[in-house]
Amino acid sequence: MKFRIRCAGKALFVIVAIGVLGWVVMSLWNWVIPALFVGARTIDFAHALGLLVLSRILFGGFRGHGGGWRQRRHWRKWEAMTPEEREHFQSAWRSGRARRSGEEA
């Protein structure tokens, strides 16, 4: 029963989030674009959702965030290291970071 409630809650959250994002895109477009460009028209909610999907495809892709499988792979490598290997890795990482930022290690 908890699983169904959790799934229904997530589905409701997604629907509300899509609605709010669509409304935000529509409001911003209708406020900014017609004022900046002569001849630009206002858009309705459906066009705002289409613009949101188009921008996701062009700029965000469908990969998600965080690179999930890569993070797990790196975590497994980290877990397999001995404490000495971890210390060596951390000191090398710190010295490389200090060199890039122009600091002394």
Phi and psi restraints in degrees (range 20) as a CNS / XPLOR table:
assign (resid 1 and name C) (resid 2 and name N)
       (resid 2 and name CA) (resid 2 and name C) 1.0 -62.8 20.0 2
assign (resid 2 and name N) (resid 2 and name CA)
       (resid 2 and name C) (resid 3 and name N) 1.0 -36.8 20.0 2
assign (resid 2 and name C) (resid 3 and name N)
       (resid 3 and name CA) (resid 3 and name C) 1.0 -61.0 20.0 2
assign (resid 3 and name N) (resid 3 and name CA)
       (resid 3 and name C) (resid 4 and name N) 1.0 -43.9 20.0 2
assign (resid 3 and name C) (resid 4 and name N)
       (resid 4 and name CA) (resid 4 and name C) 1.0 -65.3 20.0 2
assign (resid 4 and name N) (resid 4 and name CA)
       (resid 4 and name C) (resid 5 and name N) 1.0 -41.7 20.0 2
assign (resid 4 and name C) (resid 5 and name N)
       (resid 5 and name CA) (resid 5 and name C) 1.0 -65.3 20.0 2
assign (resid 5 and name N) (resid 5 and name CA)
       (resid 5 and name C) (resid 6 and name N) 1.0 -41.6 20.0 2
assign (resid 5 and name C) (resid 6 and name N)
       (resid 6 and name CA) (resid 6 and name C) 1.0 -63.4 20.0 2
assign (resid 6 and name N) (resid 6 and name CA)
       (resid 6 and name C) (resid 7 and name N) 1.0 -43.6 20.0 2
assign (resid 6 and name C) (resid 7 and name N)
       (resid 7 and name CA) (resid 7 and name C) 1.0 -64.6 20.0 2
assign (resid 7 and name N) (resid 7 and name CA)
       (resid 7 and name C) (resid 8 and name N) 1.0 -41.8 20.0 2
assign (resid 7 and name C) (resid 8 and name N)
       (resid 8 and name CA) (resid 8 and name C) 1.0 -65.1 20.0 2
assign (resid 8 and name N) (resid 8 and name CA)
       (resid 8 and name C) (resid 9 and name N) 1.0 -39.1 20.0 2
assign (resid 8 and name C) (resid 9 and name N)
       (resid 9 and name CA) (resid 9 and name C) 1.0 -64.3 20.0 2
assign (resid 9 and name N) (resid 9 and name CA)
       (resid 9 and name C) (resid 10 and name N) 1.0 -42.5 20.0 2
assign (resid 9 and name C) (resid 10 and name N)
       (resid 10 and name CA) (resid 10 and name C) 1.0 -65.6 20.0 2
assign (resid 10 and name N) (resid 10 and name CA)
       (resid 10 and name C) (resid 11 and name N) 1.0 -41.2 20.0 2
assign (resid 10 and name C) (resid 11 and name N)
       (resid 11 and name CA) (resid 11 and name C) 1.0 -62.9 20.0 2
assign (resid 11 and name N) (resid 11 and name CA)
       (resid 11 and name C) (resid 12 and name N) 1.0 -43.1 20.0 2
assign (resid 11 and name C) (resid 12 and name N)
       (resid 12 and name CA) (resid 12 and name C) 1.0 -63.5 20.0 2
assign (resid 12 and name N) (resid 12 and name CA)
       (resid 12 and name C) (resid 13 and name N) 1.0 -41.1 20.0 2
assign (resid 12 and name C) (resid 13 and name N)
       (resid 13 and name CA) (resid 13 and name C) 1.0 -61.5 20.0 2
assign (resid 13 and name N) (resid 13 and name CA)
       (resid 13 and name C) (resid 14 and name N) 1.0 -43.6 20.0 2
assign (resid 13 and name C) (resid 14 and name N)
       (resid 14 and name CA) (resid 14 and name C) 1.0 -63.0 20.0 2
assign (resid 14 and name N) (resid 14 and name CA)
       (resid 14 and name C) (resid 15 and name N) 1.0 -44.0 20.0 2
assign (resid 14 and name C) (resid 15 and name N)
       (resid 15 and name CA) (resid 15 and name C) 1.0 -63.5 20.0 2
assign (resid 15 and name N) (resid 15 and name CA)
       (resid 15 and name C) (resid 16 and name N) 1.0 -44.7 20.0 2
assign (resid 15 and name C) (resid 16 and name N)
       (resid 16 and name CA) (resid 16 and name C) 1.0 -65.2 20.0 2
assign (resid 16 and name N) (resid 16 and name CA)
       (resid 16 and name C) (resid 17 and name N) 1.0 -41.6 20.0 2
assign (resid 16 and name C) (resid 17 and name N)
       (resid 17 and name CA) (resid 17 and name C) 1.0 -63.3 20.0 2
assign (resid 17 and name N) (resid 17 and name CA)
       (resid 17 and name C) (resid 18 and name N) 1.0 -41.5 20.0 2
assign (resid 17 and name C) (resid 18 and name N)
       (resid 18 and name CA) (resid 18 and name C) 1.0 -63.5 20.0 2
assign (resid 18 and name N) (resid 18 and name CA)
       (resid 18 and name C) (resid 19 and name N) 1.0 -41.8 20.0 2
assign (resid 18 and name C) (resid 19 and name N)
       (resid 19 and name CA) (resid 19 and name C) 1.0 -63.1 20.0 2
assign (resid 19 and name N) (resid 19 and name CA)
       (resid 19 and name C) (resid 20 and name N) 1.0 -44.3 20.0 2
assign (resid 19 and name C) (resid 20 and name N)
       (resid 20 and name CA) (resid 20 and name C) 1.0 -66.5 20.0 2
assign (resid 20 and name N) (resid 20 and name CA)
       (resid 20 and name C) (resid 21 and name N) 1.0 -44.1 20.0 2
assign (resid 20 and name C) (resid 21 and name N)
       (resid 21 and name CA) (resid 21 and name C) 1.0 -63.0 20.0 2
assign (resid 21 and name N) (resid 21 and name CA)
       (resid 21 and name C) (resid 22 and name N) 1.0 -41.0 20.0 2
assign (resid 21 and name C) (resid 22 and name N)
       (resid 22 and name CA) (resid 22 and name C) 1.0 -61.0 20.0 2
assign (resid 22 and name N) (resid 22 and name CA)
       (resid 22 and name C) (resid 23 and name N) 1.0 -42.5 20.0 2
assign (resid 22 and name C) (resid 23 and name N)
       (resid 23 and name CA) (resid 23 and name C) 1.0 -65.3 20.0 2
assign (resid 23 and name N) (resid 23 and name CA)
       (resid 23 and name C) (resid 24 and name N) 1.0 -39.7 20.0 2
assign (resid 23 and name C) (resid 24 and name N)
       (resid 24 and name CA) (resid 24 and name C) 1.0 -64.3 20.0 2
assign (resid 24 and name N) (resid 24 and name CA)
       (resid 24 and name C) (resid 25 and name N) 1.0 -45.5 20.0 2
assign (resid 24 and name C) (resid 25 and name N)
       (resid 25 and name CA) (resid 25 and name C) 1.0 -61.6 20.0 2
assign (resid 25 and name N) (resid 25 and name CA)
       (resid 25 and name C) (resid 26 and name N) 1.0 -44.7 20.0 2
assign (resid 25 and name C) (resid 26 and name N)
       (resid 26 and name CA) (resid 26 and name C) 1.0 -62.0 20.0 2
assign (resid 26 and name N) (resid 26 and name CA)
       (resid 26 and name C) (resid 27 and name N) 1.0 -44.5 20.0 2
assign (resid 26 and name C) (resid 27 and name N)
       (resid 27 and name CA) (resid 27 and name C) 1.0 -65.3 20.0 2
assign (resid 27 and name N) (resid 27 and name CA)
       (resid 27 and name C) (resid 28 and name N) 1.0 -45.6 20.0 2
assign (resid 27 and name C) (resid 28 and name N)
       (resid 28 and name CA) (resid 28 and name C) 1.0 -64.6 20.0 2
assign (resid 28 and name N) (resid 28 and name CA)
       (resid 28 and name C) (resid 29 and name N) 1.0 -42.7 20.0 2
assign (resid 28 and name C) (resid 29 and name N)
       (resid 29 and name CA) (resid 29 and name C) 1.0 -60.0 20.0 2
assign (resid 29 and name N) (resid 29 and name CA)
       (resid 29 and name C) (resid 30 and name N) 1.0 -49.9 20.0 2
assign (resid 29 and name C) (resid 30 and name N)
       (resid 30 and name CA) (resid 30 and name C) 1.0 -68.0 20.0 2
assign (resid 30 and name N) (resid 30 and name CA)
       (resid 30 and name C) (resid 31 and name N) 1.0 -22.5 20.0 2
assign (resid 30 and name C) (resid 31 and name N)
       (resid 31 and name CA) (resid 31 and name C) 1.0 -85.7 20.0 2
assign (resid 31 and name N) (resid 31 and name CA)
       (resid 31 and name C) (resid 32 and name N) 1.0 -40.0 20.0 2
assign (resid 31 and name C) (resid 32 and name N)
       (resid 32 and name CA) (resid 32 and name C) 1.0 -96.1 20.0 2
assign (resid 32 and name N) (resid 32 and name CA)
       (resid 32 and name C) (resid 33 and name N) 1.0 -53.0 20.0 2
assign (resid 32 and name C) (resid 33 and name N)
       (resid 33 and name CA) (resid 33 and name C) 1.0 -63.3 20.0 2
assign (resid 33 and name N) (resid 33 and name CA)
       (resid 33 and name C) (resid 34 and name N) 1.0 -49.3 20.0 2
assign (resid 33 and name C) (resid 34 and name N)
       (resid 34 and name CA) (resid 34 and name C) 1.0 -62.2 20.0 2
assign (resid 34 and name N) (resid 34 and name CA)
       (resid 34 and name C) (resid 35 and name N) 1.0 -27.0 20.0 2
assign (resid 34 and name C) (resid 35 and name N)
       (resid 35 and name CA) (resid 35 and name C) 1.0 -76.1 20.0 2
assign (resid 35 and name N) (resid 35 and name CA)
       (resid 35 and name C) (resid 36 and name N) 1.0 -28.7 20.0 2
assign (resid 35 and name C) (resid 36 and name N)
       (resid 36 and name CA) (resid 36 and name C) 1.0 -87.4 20.0 2
assign (resid 36 and name N) (resid 36 and name CA)
       (resid 36 and name C) (resid 37 and name N) 1.0 -38.2 20.0 2
assign (resid 36 and name C) (resid 37 and name N)
       (resid 37 and name CA) (resid 37 and name C) 1.0 -117.2 20.0 2
assign (resid 37 and name N) (resid 37 and name CA)
       (resid 37 and name C) (resid 38 and name N) 1.0 124.0 20.0 2
assign (resid 37 and name C) (resid 38 and name N)
       (resid 38 and name CA) (resid 38 and name C) 1.0 -68.8 20.0 2
assign (resid 38 and name N) (resid 38 and name CA)
       (resid 38 and name C) (resid 39 and name N) 1.0 131.2 20.0 2
assign (resid 38 and name C) (resid 39 and name N)
       (resid 39 and name CA) (resid 39 and name C) 1.0 92.3 20.0 2
assign (resid 39 and name N) (resid 39 and name CA)
       (resid 39 and name C) (resid 40 and name N) 1.0 -7.5 20.0 2
assign (resid 39 and name C) (resid 40 and name N)
       (resid 40 and name CA) (resid 40 and name C) 1.0 -74.9 20.0 2
assign (resid 40 and name N) (resid 40 and name CA)
       (resid 40 and name C) (resid 41 and name N) 1.0 139.4 20.0 2
assign (resid 40 and name C) (resid 41 and name N)
       (resid 41 and name CA) (resid 41 and name C) 1.0 -102.8 20.0 2
assign (resid 41 and name N) (resid 41 and name CA)
       (resid 41 and name C) (resid 42 and name N) 1.0 162.8 20.0 2
assign (resid 41 and name C) (resid 42 and name N)
       (resid 42 and name CA) (resid 42 and name C) 1.0 -77.8 20.0 2
assign (resid 42 and name N) (resid 42 and name CA)
       (resid 42 and name C) (resid 43 and name N) 1.0 160.2 20.0 2
assign (resid 42 and name C) (resid 43 and name N)
       (resid 43 and name CA) (resid 43 and name C) 1.0 -118.8 20.0 2
assign (resid 43 and name N) (resid 43 and name CA)
       (resid 43 and name C) (resid 44 and name N) 1.0 159.3 20.0 2
assign (resid 43 and name C) (resid 44 and name N)
       (resid 44 and name CA) (resid 44 and name C) 1.0 -98.3 20.0 2
assign (resid 44 and name N) (resid 44 and name CA)
       (resid 44 and name C) (resid 45 and name N) 1.0 -177.8 20.0 2
assign (resid 44 and name C) (resid 45 and name N)
       (resid 45 and name CA) (resid 45 and name C) 1.0 -62.6 20.0 2
assign (resid 45 and name N) (resid 45 and name CA)
       (resid 45 and name C) (resid 46 and name N) 1.0 -41.0 20.0 2
assign (resid 45 and name C) (resid 46 and name N)
       (resid 46 and name CA) (resid 46 and name C) 1.0 -63.9 20.0 2
assign (resid 46 and name N) (resid 46 and name CA)
       (resid 46 and name C) (resid 47 and name N) 1.0 -41.3 20.0 2
assign (resid 46 and name C) (resid 47 and name N)
       (resid 47 and name CA) (resid 47 and name C) 1.0 -67.2 20.0 2
assign (resid 47 and name N) (resid 47 and name CA)
       (resid 47 and name C) (resid 48 and name N) 1.0 -34.5 20.0 2
assign (resid 47 and name C) (resid 48 and name N)
       (resid 48 and name CA) (resid 48 and name C) 1.0 -64.7 20.0 2
assign (resid 48 and name N) (resid 48 and name CA)
       (resid 48 and name C) (resid 49 and name N) 1.0 -41.4 20.0 2
assign (resid 48 and name C) (resid 49 and name N)
       (resid 49 and name CA) (resid 49 and name C) 1.0 -64.3 20.0 2
assign (resid 49 and name N) (resid 49 and name CA)
       (resid 49 and name C) (resid 50 and name N) 1.0 -40.6 20.0 2
assign (resid 49 and name C) (resid 50 and name N)
       (resid 50 and name CA) (resid 50 and name C) 1.0 -62.4 20.0 2
assign (resid 50 and name N) (resid 50 and name CA)
       (resid 50 and name C) (resid 51 and name N) 1.0 -40.5 20.0 2
assign (resid 50 and name C) (resid 51 and name N)
       (resid 51 and name CA) (resid 51 and name C) 1.0 -65.0 20.0 2
assign (resid 51 and name N) (resid 51 and name CA)
       (resid 51 and name C) (resid 52 and name N) 1.0 -38.6 20.0 2
assign (resid 51 and name C) (resid 52 and name N)
       (resid 52 and name CA) (resid 52 and name C) 1.0 -63.4 20.0 2
assign (resid 52 and name N) (resid 52 and name CA)
       (resid 52 and name C) (resid 53 and name N) 1.0 -44.9 20.0 2
assign (resid 52 and name C) (resid 53 and name N)
       (resid 53 and name CA) (resid 53 and name C) 1.0 -65.0 20.0 2
assign (resid 53 and name N) (resid 53 and name CA)
       (resid 53 and name C) (resid 54 and name N) 1.0 -43.2 20.0 2
assign (resid 53 and name C) (resid 54 and name N)
       (resid 54 and name CA) (resid 54 and name C) 1.0 -61.6 20.0 2
assign (resid 54 and name N) (resid 54 and name CA)
       (resid 54 and name C) (resid 55 and name N) 1.0 -42.9 20.0 2
assign (resid 54 and name C) (resid 55 and name N)
       (resid 55 and name CA) (resid 55 and name C) 1.0 -66.9 20.0 2
assign (resid 55 and name N) (resid 55 and name CA)
       (resid 55 and name C) (resid 56 and name N) 1.0 -33.9 20.0 2
assign (resid 55 and name C) (resid 56 and name N)
       (resid 56 and name CA) (resid 56 and name C) 1.0 -65.5 20.0 2
assign (resid 56 and name N) (resid 56 and name CA)
       (resid 56 and name C) (resid 57 and name N) 1.0 -41.4 20.0 2
assign (resid 56 and name C) (resid 57 and name N)
       (resid 57 and name CA) (resid 57 and name C) 1.0 -66.6 20.0 2
assign (resid 57 and name N) (resid 57 and name CA)
       (resid 57 and name C) (resid 58 and name N) 1.0 -46.6 20.0 2
assign (resid 57 and name C) (resid 58 and name N)
       (resid 58 and name CA) (resid 58 and name C) 1.0 -72.8 20.0 2
assign (resid 58 and name N) (resid 58 and name CA)
       (resid 58 and name C) (resid 59 and name N) 1.0 -39.0 20.0 2
assign (resid 58 and name C) (resid 59 and name N)
       (resid 59 and name CA) (resid 59 and name C) 1.0 -110.4 20.0 2
assign (resid 59 and name N) (resid 59 and name CA)
       (resid 59 and name C) (resid 60 and name N) 1.0 -24.8 20.0 2
assign (resid 59 and name C) (resid 60 and name N)
       (resid 60 and name CA) (resid 60 and name C) 1.0 -110.3 20.0 2
assign (resid 60 and name N) (resid 60 and name CA)
       (resid 60 and name C) (resid 61 and name N) 1.0 -26.7 20.0 2
assign (resid 60 and name C) (resid 61 and name N)
       (resid 61 and name CA) (resid 61 and name C) 1.0 70.1 20.0 2
assign (resid 61 and name N) (resid 61 and name CA)
       (resid 61 and name C) (resid 62 and name N) 1.0 -167.8 20.0 2
assign (resid 61 and name C) (resid 62 and name N)
       (resid 62 and name CA) (resid 62 and name C) 1.0 -122.2 20.0 2
assign (resid 62 and name N) (resid 62 and name CA)
       (resid 62 and name C) (resid 63 and name N) 1.0 26.9 20.0 2
assign (resid 62 and name C) (resid 63 and name N)
       (resid 63 and name CA) (resid 63 and name C) 1.0 -80.4 20.0 2
assign (resid 63 and name N) (resid 63 and name CA)
       (resid 63 and name C) (resid 64 and name N) 1.0 -20.5 20.0 2
assign (resid 63 and name C) (resid 64 and name N)
       (resid 64 and name CA) (resid 64 and name C) 1.0 87.2 20.0 2
assign (resid 64 and name N) (resid 64 and name CA)
       (resid 64 and name C) (resid 65 and name N) 1.0 -168.4 20.0 2
assign (resid 64 and name C) (resid 65 and name N)
       (resid 65 and name CA) (resid 65 and name C) 1.0 -121.0 20.0 2
assign (resid 65 and name N) (resid 65 and name CA)
       (resid 65 and name C) (resid 66 and name N) 1.0 148.0 20.0 2
assign (resid 65 and name C) (resid 66 and name N)
       (resid 66 and name CA) (resid 66 and name C) 1.0 92.4 20.0 2
assign (resid 66 and name N) (resid 66 and name CA)
       (resid 66 and name C) (resid 67 and name N) 1.0 -11.1 20.0 2
assign (resid 66 and name C) (resid 67 and name N)
       (resid 67 and name CA) (resid 67 and name C) 1.0 62.2 20.0 2
assign (resid 67 and name N) (resid 67 and name CA)
       (resid 67 and name C) (resid 68 and name N) 1.0 44.1 20.0 2
assign (resid 67 and name C) (resid 68 and name N)
       (resid 68 and name CA) (resid 68 and name C) 1.0 -33.6 20.0 2
assign (resid 68 and name N) (resid 68 and name CA)
       (resid 68 and name C) (resid 69 and name N) 1.0 -58.7 20.0 2
assign (resid 68 and name C) (resid 69 and name N)
       (resid 69 and name CA) (resid 69 and name C) 1.0 -67.3 20.0 2
assign (resid 69 and name N) (resid 69 and name CA)
       (resid 69 and name C) (resid 70 and name N) 1.0 -31.5 20.0 2
assign (resid 69 and name C) (resid 70 and name N)
       (resid 70 and name CA) (resid 70 and name C) 1.0 -68.2 20.0 2
assign (resid 70 and name N) (resid 70 and name CA)
       (resid 70 and name C) (resid 71 and name N) 1.0 -39.7 20.0 2
assign (resid 70 and name C) (resid 71 and name N)
       (resid 71 and name CA) (resid 71 and name C) 1.0 -63.7 20.0 2
assign (resid 71 and name N) (resid 71 and name CA)
       (resid 71 and name C) (resid 72 and name N) 1.0 -41.3 20.0 2
assign (resid 71 and name C) (resid 72 and name N)
       (resid 72 and name CA) (resid 72 and name C) 1.0 -64.3 20.0 2
assign (resid 72 and name N) (resid 72 and name CA)
       (resid 72 and name C) (resid 73 and name N) 1.0 -39.3 20.0 2
assign (resid 72 and name C) (resid 73 and name N)
       (resid 73 and name CA) (resid 73 and name C) 1.0 -62.8 20.0 2
assign (resid 73 and name N) (resid 73 and name CA)
       (resid 73 and name C) (resid 74 and name N) 1.0 -44.1 20.0 2
assign (resid 73 and name C) (resid 74 and name N)
       (resid 74 and name CA) (resid 74 and name C) 1.0 -66.0 20.0 2
assign (resid 74 and name N) (resid 74 and name CA)
       (resid 74 and name C) (resid 75 and name N) 1.0 -37.1 20.0 2
assign (resid 74 and name C) (resid 75 and name N)
       (resid 75 and name CA) (resid 75 and name C) 1.0 -65.1 20.0 2
assign (resid 75 and name N) (resid 75 and name CA)
       (resid 75 and name C) (resid 76 and name N) 1.0 -39.5 20.0 2
assign (resid 75 and name C) (resid 76 and name N)
       (resid 76 and name CA) (resid 76 and name C) 1.0 -64.1 20.0 2
assign (resid 76 and name N) (resid 76 and name CA)
       (resid 76 and name C) (resid 77 and name N) 1.0 -39.4 20.0 2
assign (resid 76 and name C) (resid 77 and name N)
       (resid 77 and name CA) (resid 77 and name C) 1.0 -63.1 20.0 2
assign (resid 77 and name N) (resid 77 and name CA)
       (resid 77 and name C) (resid 78 and name N) 1.0 -43.3 20.0 2
assign (resid 77 and name C) (resid 78 and name N)
       (resid 78 and name CA) (resid 78 and name C) 1.0 -61.9 20.0 2
assign (resid 78 and name N) (resid 78 and name CA)
       (resid 78 and name C) (resid 79 and name N) 1.0 -44.0 20.0 2
assign (resid 78 and name C) (resid 79 and name N)
       (resid 79 and name CA) (resid 79 and name C) 1.0 -64.7 20.0 2
assign (resid 79 and name N) (resid 79 and name CA)
       (resid 79 and name C) (resid 80 and name N) 1.0 -29.9 20.0 2
assign (resid 79 and name C) (resid 80 and name N)
       (resid 80 and name CA) (resid 80 and name C) 1.0 -80.1 20.0 2
assign (resid 80 and name N) (resid 80 and name CA)
       (resid 80 and name C) (resid 81 and name N) 1.0 -12.8 20.0 2
assign (resid 80 and name C) (resid 81 and name N)
       (resid 81 and name CA) (resid 81 and name C) 1.0 -75.0 20.0 2
assign (resid 81 and name N) (resid 81 and name CA)
       (resid 81 and name C) (resid 82 and name N) 1.0 149.3 20.0 2
assign (resid 81 and name C) (resid 82 and name N)
       (resid 82 and name CA) (resid 82 and name C) 1.0 -79.3 20.0 2
assign (resid 82 and name N) (resid 82 and name CA)
       (resid 82 and name C) (resid 83 and name N) 1.0 163.3 20.0 2
assign (resid 82 and name C) (resid 83 and name N)
       (resid 83 and name CA) (resid 83 and name C) 1.0 -57.5 20.0 2
assign (resid 83 and name N) (resid 83 and name CA)
       (resid 83 and name C) (resid 84 and name N) 1.0 -35.4 20.0 2
assign (resid 83 and name C) (resid 84 and name N)
       (resid 84 and name CA) (resid 84 and name C) 1.0 -66.4 20.0 2
assign (resid 84 and name N) (resid 84 and name CA)
       (resid 84 and name C) (resid 85 and name N) 1.0 -41.8 20.0 2
assign (resid 84 and name C) (resid 85 and name N)
       (resid 85 and name CA) (resid 85 and name C) 1.0 -64.1 20.0 2
assign (resid 85 and name N) (resid 85 and name CA)
       (resid 85 and name C) (resid 86 and name N) 1.0 -38.9 20.0 2
assign (resid 85 and name C) (resid 86 and name N)
       (resid 86 and name CA) (resid 86 and name C) 1.0 -62.9 20.0 2
assign (resid 86 and name N) (resid 86 and name CA)
       (resid 86 and name C) (resid 87 and name N) 1.0 -44.9 20.0 2
assign (resid 86 and name C) (resid 87 and name N)
       (resid 87 and name CA) (resid 87 and name C) 1.0 -62.9 20.0 2
assign (resid 87 and name N) (resid 87 and name CA)
       (resid 87 and name C) (resid 88 and name N) 1.0 -42.4 20.0 2
assign (resid 87 and name C) (resid 88 and name N)
       (resid 88 and name CA) (resid 88 and name C) 1.0 -62.2 20.0 2
assign (resid 88 and name N) (resid 88 and name CA)
       (resid 88 and name C) (resid 89 and name N) 1.0 -43.9 20.0 2
assign (resid 88 and name C) (resid 89 and name N)
       (resid 89 and name CA) (resid 89 and name C) 1.0 -61.8 20.0 2
assign (resid 89 and name N) (resid 89 and name CA)
       (resid 89 and name C) (resid 90 and name N) 1.0 -45.5 20.0 2
assign (resid 89 and name C) (resid 90 and name N)
       (resid 90 and name CA) (resid 90 and name C) 1.0 -64.3 20.0 2
assign (resid 90 and name N) (resid 90 and name CA)
       (resid 90 and name C) (resid 91 and name N) 1.0 -41.7 20.0 2
assign (resid 90 and name C) (resid 91 and name N)
       (resid 91 and name CA) (resid 91 and name C) 1.0 -67.7 20.0 2
assign (resid 91 and name N) (resid 91 and name CA)
       (resid 91 and name C) (resid 92 and name N) 1.0 -38.8 20.0 2
assign (resid 91 and name C) (resid 92 and name N)
       (resid 92 and name CA) (resid 92 and name C) 1.0 -66.0 20.0 2
assign (resid 92 and name N) (resid 92 and name CA)
       (resid 92 and name C) (resid 93 and name N) 1.0 -39.3 20.0 2
assign (resid 92 and name C) (resid 93 and name N)
       (resid 93 and name CA) (resid 93 and name C) 1.0 -66.2 20.0 2
assign (resid 93 and name N) (resid 93 and name CA)
       (resid 93 and name C) (resid 94 and name N) 1.0 -42.6 20.0 2
assign (resid 93 and name C) (resid 94 and name N)
       (resid 94 and name CA) (resid 94 and name C) 1.0 -64.2 20.0 2
assign (resid 94 and name N) (resid 94 and name CA)
       (resid 94 and name C) (resid 95 and name N) 1.0 -42.3 20.0 2
assign (resid 94 and name C) (resid 95 and name N)
       (resid 95 and name CA) (resid 95 and name C) 1.0 -68.0 20.0 2
assign (resid 95 and name N) (resid 95 and name CA)
       (resid 95 and name C) (resid 96 and name N) 1.0 -36.1 20.0 2
assign (resid 95 and name C) (resid 96 and name N)
       (resid 96 and name CA) (resid 96 and name C) 1.0 -67.0 20.0 2
assign (resid 96 and name N) (resid 96 and name CA)
       (resid 96 and name C) (resid 97 and name N) 1.0 -39.1 20.0 2
assign (resid 96 and name C) (resid 97 and name N)
       (resid 97 and name CA) (resid 97 and name C) 1.0 -68.0 20.0 2
assign (resid 97 and name N) (resid 97 and name CA)
       (resid 97 and name C) (resid 98 and name N) 1.0 -38.6 20.0 2
assign (resid 97 and name C) (resid 98 and name N)
       (resid 98 and name CA) (resid 98 and name C) 1.0 -66.3 20.0 2
assign (resid 98 and name N) (resid 98 and name CA)
       (resid 98 and name C) (resid 99 and name N) 1.0 -38.7 20.0 2
assign (resid 98 and name C) (resid 99 and name N)
       (resid 99 and name CA) (resid 99 and name C) 1.0 -64.5 20.0 2
assign (resid 99 and name N) (resid 99 and name CA)
       (resid 99 and name C) (resid 100 and name N) 1.0 -41.0 20.0 2
assign (resid 99 and name C) (resid 100 and name N)
       (resid 100 and name CA) (resid 100 and name C) 1.0 -66.9 20.0 2
assign (resid 100 and name N) (resid 100 and name CA)
       (resid 100 and name C) (resid 101 and name N) 1.0 -35.4 20.0 2
assign (resid 100 and name C) (resid 101 and name N)
       (resid 101 and name CA) (resid 101 and name C) 1.0 -89.0 20.0 2
assign (resid 101 and name N) (resid 101 and name CA)
       (resid 101 and name C) (resid 102 and name N) 1.0 -4.6 20.0 2
assign (resid 101 and name C) (resid 102 and name N)
       (resid 102 and name CA) (resid 102 and name C) 1.0 85.1 20.0 2
assign (resid 102 and name N) (resid 102 and name CA)
       (resid 102 and name C) (resid 103 and name N) 1.0 11.9 20.0 2
assign (resid 102 and name C) (resid 103 and name N)
       (resid 103 and name CA) (resid 103 and name C) 1.0 -92.6 20.0 2
assign (resid 103 and name N) (resid 103 and name CA)
       (resid 103 and name C) (resid 104 and name N) 1.0 166.5 20.0 2
assign (resid 103 and name C) (resid 104 and name N)
       (resid 104 and name CA) (resid 104 and name C) 1.0 -92.5 20.0 2
assign (resid 104 and name N) (resid 104 and name CA)
       (resid 104 and name C) (resid 105 and name N) 1.0 140.7 20.0 2
